[in-house]
Amino acid sequence: MFSRLNKSTYILIFVAILVVAGVFYFNQEKEEYFTVSESLPIHYNGEHFAGSETCIACHQDIYQSHIQTAHYNTSAVASVETLKGSFNGSAQEVELIDGKAQILQEGDGFYQTIHSKTTDKLLDRSRLDIVVGSGVKGQSYLTFKGDSLYQLQVSYFTLIDDFINSPGYPNYKYTRAVTDNCVKCHVTFAKNEDPKGISNVYDRESFMLGIDCERCHGPLQKHVDFNTGNLNSTSIDPVVLIDSLSRQLQMDNCVQCHSGLRAIQIKENPFSFMVGDQLDTYAKNYNFGRPQAELDVHGNQYGLLKSSECFKNSETLSCTTCHDPHKKQRGDYDHFNSKCIECHAAPKNLHNNSGFDAANLTDCIGCHMPLFPSQTMKVKLEENAEETSVDIRTHLIGIYMDQVLQNGKE
């Protein structure tokens, strides 16, 4: 049969095969996977990042401890290793007002799909590119559409080991834009298209995920060069010695993310701030000028601590008095209670309430820094249910009689 076809016919068949193959190829969904770039970005001030792995040579113990912390693990490339929750091949589904959302695993990738409730038509399909949150409370997911960054509808909630609507939904349609005011507390660095950081368009190659060494110590390439003999322009190590800074400047490192929404941007963007700078010259807290504003236990630990008598009556008390950012200390109640005893060496003399068992003096923070429901961190567990507040430990150190009496009866 083939021998009877002339040369022109063979050529036509060959061309037809190429056309069909080309149409098939270009109709396939070509996804651009998000990965962390091997080349490190340059800070807005021109300083070069070195990468936290370069710290291992001189600070191996600190590095190995730090990578276990919630700070370091607060964002990562979405993968089997970094995502919490069960992905056993079945769809994870969340009911929406007009549809249903599912988290699906396809090969090495994870996707959120939105289908219509009435027609089952596919309304949205987004790849999980970045997972945000260490998983202590939960995790949310970010996706890139081109160079634009969005948060997805579905989040994972650790308390119930299941998937829920992300906080703020259903006020958004499947995705919502993510800007520096959100990203700044989950990544070490990201370069925004807008000088003020109010755009959701980013240089994808600039992302340094997690809060690592250089978020608190600044870009360290010159520090590395100095200590490896490759920087001869100075006889002084250019790294900022944090212990040499004033208490406020030391705390400003933490205040970036633990003082609530800093909605009043004064100059440049959140990532332009450097250790040793005065944060209030860059941005003001949302409650600036509103001294009577009620501070929520989520996000504004600094504002609450600063309102505490312990802070007011001390010239040295700061965030790092109790928290070592290099160590995983969550749940280490003995450590935190011991910090109270350093100042209150005779706790029995302080507890004269008749309803309190003075012999039970081992849980300082349980009484004086109790858990409170957040008014800003709420999740809707079911479609028609009321929002559920997440309990957060307050940093307003004080006397809470309900907790004192409850602990005294235990």
N, C-alpha and C positions, 0 to 999 in steps of 0.2 A: 504493500500500500504506500509506504513512505517513498519508495523508489519512483512512483509515478508523479510525485509533486515536483514542480519546477523550482528553480532557484528563487524566483520572486515570491512564490508561496511560502517557502521556508523563511524568507526575510520578514514577510508580513506576520507569520506566526510568532517569530522571535520578538518582534516589536510589540505585538499584542501582549505577550507574556511580561515584557518589561513594564508596559503601561499598567497592567493589572497589579503587578508586584508593587509598583510605585504608589498607586492609589491605596493599596492595603497598608503600606508602610506609613504614609502621611496621615491616614485616618486613625492610626493608633494613638492613644493618649500618651503623649511623651511627657513624662514627669521629670521635674528637676529636683532631685533629692537634696535635702539640706544636710550638709556636713560641716564640721568645724574645719576652718582653713588651717593648713599647716604653717602658712606665713602669718605672723602676728601683726596686728594693726599698729598704727602710730597714734598716740594720744593727741587730743586737740591742741595741746601746748607744744607739740613737736617731739616729746619724749617717746622713746621706743619701749614697748613691752618686751619682756624677756621670756615670759611663760613660767608658771609656777614650778614646773619640773626642774628648772635651773636652780631652785632653792634647795634641792635634795642634797647636793654636794656638801653644803655647810650646815643645813638644818633638817637633816633626815628625820629625826624624831618628831619635830614639830610638823613637818609635812605629812608624815604617815598618820599623825593624830588628826590633823586638820581635814584630811580628805574623808574622815568619818563623820564630820559635822553636818548639821542641817544647812548651814551657810554654803558649804562647798557643793552640796547636793541639791541646791534649790533650783537648778535648771540643768538640763542635759538633752542630748539628741534623743528623741523618742525611740525606744528599742525594747526588746524583750527584757533586757537587763534593767532598764530604768523605769519601766511602767509598772505601777502597782495595779492590783486587781487580777481577776481570773480571765485568761484568754485561752479557753480550752477548745476553741473551734466554733463555739456557738456565739451568736450575736448578743452583745450587751445592749439592751434597749432602754430608752428613756421616752416616756410619753410627753408629747408637746401639745399645744392648743390645737394646731392644725396638722399635726403629723407625728411621726415617730423618728427618733434619732437612734442610731446604732453605732457601736464601735466594733469594727471588724478587723481581724488580722488576715492579711493576704501576703503569704510568703514572709519576708522580713519586714514588711510595712504594716502600719496600722492606719485605719481610715475612719472618719466619721461620715456616715451617710444619713441624709434626711429624706424620708419618703412621705408623700401625701397620705393622710388618714383615709381619705375617701377613694382616691384612684390608685394609690400605691405608686404614683409616678415619682421618679427620682428627682428631688428638688435641689439637692446639693451633695457634693462629694468632696471631702477635703482630707488631705493627708495629715497625720499627726507628725509635725516636724520637730517641735520642741516640747518637752514636758517640763512644766513649772511646778515647783513644790517638791520637798523631800519626801512627802508622804506621811509626815507626822499627823497632819490634819487632813490632808488630801492632795490631789494633783489636778491641775488644769492643763489644757493643751493649746499650743499655738501652731498656726499654719501660715506658710508663705503662699501668697498668690502673686506670682511675679516677685517683685521686691517689697510688696506690701504685707505687713504682718497683722494677723488677726487672732483673737481668742475664739475657740470653738464653743459650741452650745453645751457639750457634755463635759462634766468633770467627774473625778473619782473622789468619793468621800470615805475616808478611812474608818470613821465611827461605825458605819453600817456595812463596810466592805462591799460597796456597790456604786453604781454610776447614777449621777443626778444632774439636774440643770445647773450650769455654772452660776455663781453669784451674779445677780444683775439681770439674768434672763427671767422671763421671756420678753424683756423690753427691747431686745435686739433680734434681728432676723438671721438666725443661724450662726453668724459671725459678728464680732465687733472689733473695731480698729484698736490696736495696741500701740501706745506711744511711750516716750521715755519715762513718764510718771509712773508707769507700771513696770516696764522692763528694768529700770534702774535698780530695783531691789532684788532682782533675780539673776543678773548677769554682771560680770566684771566690767565689760565694756561693749558698746555697740554704737556705731556711727550712724546718726540720723541724717536724713536729707535736709531737714530744716534746722537752722542754727539754734532755735529755741527748743528743739526736741519735741515739737507738737505734731509732727507728721508721723504716720505709721509706715513710711517708706525708709528702708534701711539698706546700707551696704551689707549684703549677706555675708561677705567675707570677713567682716569686722567683728563678728560675734565671738566673745570669750565667755563661755557658759559657766555658771556657778559663781559664787562669791569667793574668789581665791586670794592668794597672797597680795596680788597687785591691786586689788580693789581697795584695800586698807593701807597699803604701803606705797602705792603709786607705781608707775612704770619703773622697772628695775634694771633695765639694760646697762645703764651707766654704773649702777651698784655692782652688777655682775662683772663688768669690764674692769672696774677698779680692783676687785678682789681676785681677779685672774691675771692681773698685770697688763691688761690691754687698754688701760686709761691712764695716760701719763700727763694729762693736762692739769691735774690737781693732786695735792698730797692729802686731801681730806675725802673720806668716803662720802659721796653725794647723797646717800640715803638719808631721809628724815628720821631722826631718833624720836619716836613717839613719846617716850618717857620724858623727854626734855620739853614737851609742849605744856601749855597751861591746861588745867582741868577741862575748861570749856572746849579748847581746840582738840583735845583728845576725844572728848565725847562727841564732837561734831562728826567724827567718822561714823559713829553709830547713829547719830541723829538723822543722817541722810535718809534712812529707811525706818527708823523707829521713833519718829515724831509726827506721825500722821501725814496726811496729804499736804505736800508743799506746793500749793497751787499758784502762789504768787512768784513767778519767775522774774528775777531782777536782771540777771545777765547770763548770756550764753545758755547752756543746757545742763541737766543734772550731771552728766558725765564729765563736764569741764572742771568740776570741783576736785581739788587735790588735797591730800592729807597735809595739815598745817595751815590750810586756808580757813577763813571764818565763814561758816556756812550761810549765815544770815545775809552776807553780801551777795550771795548767789540766788537764794530763794527764801521766801517767808512761808511759815506754816499757814494752812488754811484758816486757822483760828487766831491768827495774828491780829491784835487789836480787839479781840473778843475774850477778855479775861474770865467772863462768866460762862463761857461755852463748856458744855459737858464733854469731857475727854473720854473717848471710848477705850476699852481695855485692849482692843485690837489695833496695833499700829502706832499708838502714841505712848509707848512705855516711857519715853523720855519726859513727856509732859507730866505724866503721873508721878514719876520718880522725883522730878524737880519740885512738885507740890508737897512732897512728903517732909515731915519734920526731921527725919533722919538726914535727908539731903541738906535741908536748910541749916541744920546745926553742925554740919561737917564741912571742912574746907577741902577734904580729899575724896569723899565718897563719889564714885563715878560708876559707869556701867561695868568697867573691868574690875572693880572691887569684888564683884560677885561672879562675873562671867569671864572666863578665859576663852577668847574667840578661837584659840588653837585646839580646843578640846571639846569632845562630845560630852556635855554635862547634863543633858536633859534627863530628868528623873533621879538625879543624884541629890536627894534631899539632905543627906548628911552633910554634903559639901555646903549647900546653901544655908542650912541652919547654923553651921559652924561659923559662917561669916557674920551672922547676927551676934553670936556669942563673943566674937572678937571685940565688939563694942559694949555689949551688955553682959559683962562677965558674971554678974550675980542675978540671974533672971528670977530667982525665987522672991527677991525683994521687990520686984516690979509687979508681981501677980498677987494682989490682995483681994481680988473679987471673990466673994463667998461662994459663988457658983462654979468656981474653977478649981480643978484639982491641981494644986501647985506642984505635985510630984510629977505631973505629966508635962514636962518642959522640953520635949524632944522635937516638936513640930512647930517651929517659929513661923514659917511661911504659911502653914496651913491656917493659922489664926490671923496673921497680920498681913498676908498677901493672898487672900483666898481667890478661888475661881469665881468669875462673874460672866454672865451671858453677854456676848458682844452685840451691840446694836447695829453694827455695820457688817459684821461677818455672819450672814444668815444664808441658809440654804432651804430650798423647798424639796422635801423628800418625796412627796407625791403630788400629782397634778392639782388636786383640789385642797390640799392641806395647807395649813398656815406655815409660814417660814419658821425654821428652827434655828435658834441662835447657837453659835459655837462657844463653848466655855473657854475663857482665857484667864490666866492668872494676872491679877492686877499688880501694877507696880506702884500704886499709891499705898505706901506702907503706913498702916494705921491700926486702930483698935476697932475691930468689928465684933460687936458683942454676940451676935448669933453664932459666929464661928468659935468664939472663946467659950461660950457656954456648951456648945455642941462637943467640942474637943474635951472639955472638962468632964463630960459625962461618959466619955468612952473609956 
